[in-house]
Amino acid sequence: MSPRFVVVVRNPVDVVRSTVEAAHGWGGHWASPYAEVVAGRLMNTMRAAITAARDDDTLFVRYEDLRRGPEHWRTLTNFVGIEESWEIPDLDGHPFETAAFVTPQGVDGRSAADERRSFQGFSFHDRTARLELSRWERKFVASYCSELMRRYGYSPIDARLNPLDRWWRTTRAVRRTVARIRREI
């Protein structure tokens, strides 16, 4: 059997918001705090994945669909050829309380439930302290990533930038440049 690849796609606005939030906390050593930078990296990564993908060995699946329930997980497991039973936990809970379990089937078809392996989530966002993107940042991401949003069925956000938004964009660019220069000094 040839290798199979699964590319999980998430709403670009949510990816950028989550990454910018991580930059202000646990991901400060790798994540950028600038929505523009994160959107650029996301589009570069997705364009590379789309370019490299072949219909017979690559499945693009929406993150939001996987969160909807087991039927979407079955599409994924069938594609990669896994014949295991999946117990999907409450995905909104804390990762230490809700782990997704995979119960492998033995070679001879017997259940290996006692060999259960736990896969913990890698992050948890305190929804009460959630960082939100500014109106301009949301518009920028929606405009910059519109190709990706249309391709995977995400609702477009009115991405027209008014003069005030353009001023904000210029101000952000200047602040980012000053910050980069300070780091280099």
C-alpha positions in Angstrom: 0.0 0.0 0.0 1.4 3.4 -0.9 1.6 6.2 1.7 -1.6 8.3 2.3 -1.6 11.9 3.4 -4.3 13.7 5.4 -4.2 17.5 5.4 -6.4 19.0 8.1 -7.7 22.4 7.0 -9.1 24.9 9.4 -10.8 28.3 8.9 -7.8 30.6 8.2 -9.2 33.3 10.6 -9.3 30.8 13.4 -5.8 29.5 12.6 -4.4 33.0 12.6 -6.3 34.0 15.8 -5.1 30.9 17.6 -1.4 31.3 16.5 -1.4 35.0 17.5 -2.8 34.0 20.9 -0.1 31.3 21.2 2.5 34.0 20.5 1.4 35.8 23.6 1.8 32.8 25.8 3.0 29.2 25.4 4.1 29.6 21.8 6.1 32.8 22.1 9.3 31.1 21.0 7.9 30.1 17.6 4.7 31.9 16.9 4.5 35.3 15.4 2.2 37.9 17.2 1.4 39.5 13.8 -1.7 38.4 11.9 -0.1 39.4 8.6 2.9 37.1 9.1 0.8 34.2 10.3 -1.5 34.5 7.3 1.4 34.6 4.9 2.9 31.4 6.5 -0.4 29.7 6.4 -1.0 30.4 2.7 2.6 29.4 1.8 2.1 26.1 3.7 -1.4 25.4 2.1 -0.2 26.3 -1.4 2.6 23.8 -1.0 0.3 21.1 0.3 -2.2 21.7 -2.6 0.6 21.7 -5.2 2.1 18.4 -3.8 -1.3 16.7 -3.4 -2.4 13.9 -5.7 -6.0 12.8 -5.8 -5.2 9.2 -5.1 -3.1 9.6 -2.0 -4.1 12.9 -0.3 -7.3 13.7 1.6 -8.1 17.3 2.6 -10.5 17.4 5.5 -11.9 20.3 7.4 -11.1 20.5 11.1 -14.6 21.7 11.8 -16.0 18.6 10.1 -13.9 16.3 12.3 -15.3 18.1 15.4 -18.9 17.3 14.2 -18.7 13.7 15.0 -17.6 10.1 14.3 -19.0 9.9 10.7 -16.4 12.4 9.6 -13.6 10.5 11.4 -14.7 7.3 9.5 -14.1 9.0 6.2 -10.6 9.7 7.4 -9.9 6.3 8.8 -11.3 4.6 5.7 -9.1 6.7 3.5 -5.9 5.8 5.3 -6.9 2.2 5.7 -7.2 2.0 9.5 -9.7 -0.5 10.7 -9.9 0.6 14.3 -12.8 1.7 16.4 -12.7 5.3 17.5 -14.3 6.8 20.6 -14.6 10.5 20.1 -14.6 12.4 23.4 -16.1 15.8 24.3 -13.8 17.9 22.1 -14.5 21.1 24.0 -13.1 19.8 27.3 -9.6 20.2 28.7 -7.2 17.8 27.1 -6.2 16.2 30.4 -9.9 15.3 30.9 -10.8 14.3 27.3 -8.3 12.2 25.3 -9.2 10.5 22.0 -8.7 6.8 22.3 -7.8 4.4 19.5 -8.6 0.7 20.1 -6.5 -1.3 17.8 -7.8 -4.6 16.3 -5.6 -7.6 16.6 -4.1 -9.2 13.5 -6.4 -12.1 14.0 -9.4 -9.7 14.3 -9.6 -9.9 18.1 -10.1 -6.6 20.0 -7.1 -5.3 21.8 -9.1 -3.0 24.1 -6.6 -3.6 27.0 -3.9 -2.2 24.8 -5.6 1.1 24.5 -3.4 4.1 23.7 -4.2 7.6 24.7 -3.5 10.6 22.5 -3.6 13.9 24.5 -4.4 17.2 22.9 -1.5 19.6 22.6 -3.2 22.8 23.7 -6.1 24.2 25.6 -7.4 27.7 25.3 -9.1 29.3 28.3 -12.2 30.5 26.5 -12.6 33.3 29.1 -9.2 34.8 28.3 -9.4 34.2 24.5 -7.5 36.7 22.4 -9.6 38.1 19.5 -8.3 39.6 16.3 -9.1 43.2 15.6 -11.6 44.0 12.9 -8.8 45.0 10.5 -6.9 41.8 11.2 -10.0 39.6 10.5 -10.5 41.5 7.3 -6.9 41.2 6.3 -6.8 37.4 6.9 -10.1 36.9 5.0 -8.9 39.0 2.1 -5.4 37.4 2.0 -6.7 33.9 2.4 -9.9 34.3 0.3 -8.7 31.7 -2.2 -8.3 29.1 0.6 -11.6 30.1 2.2 -13.5 29.7 -1.0 -11.8 26.4 -1.9 -12.9 24.7 1.4 -16.3 26.3 1.9 -15.6 28.9 4.6 -17.9 31.9 4.8 -16.3 35.0 3.4 -16.0 38.0 5.6 -16.5 41.4 4.0 -12.9 42.0 3.2 -13.1 45.5 1.8 -10.7 47.8 3.6 -11.8 51.4 4.3 -9.3 54.3 4.7 -9.2 53.8 8.5 -8.3 50.1 8.0 -5.5 51.1 5.5 -4.1 53.5 8.1 -4.2 50.7 10.7 -2.5 48.4 8.3 0.3 50.9 7.7 0.7 51.6 11.4 1.0 47.8 12.1 3.6 47.4 9.3 5.7 50.3 10.8 5.5 48.8 14.3 6.5 45.4 13.0 9.5 46.9 11.2 10.6 48.9 14.2 10.3 45.7 16.4 12.5 43.8 13.9 15.1 46.5 13.8 15.3 46.6 17.6 15.8 42.8 17.7 18.7 43.2 15.2 20.4 45.9 17.2 
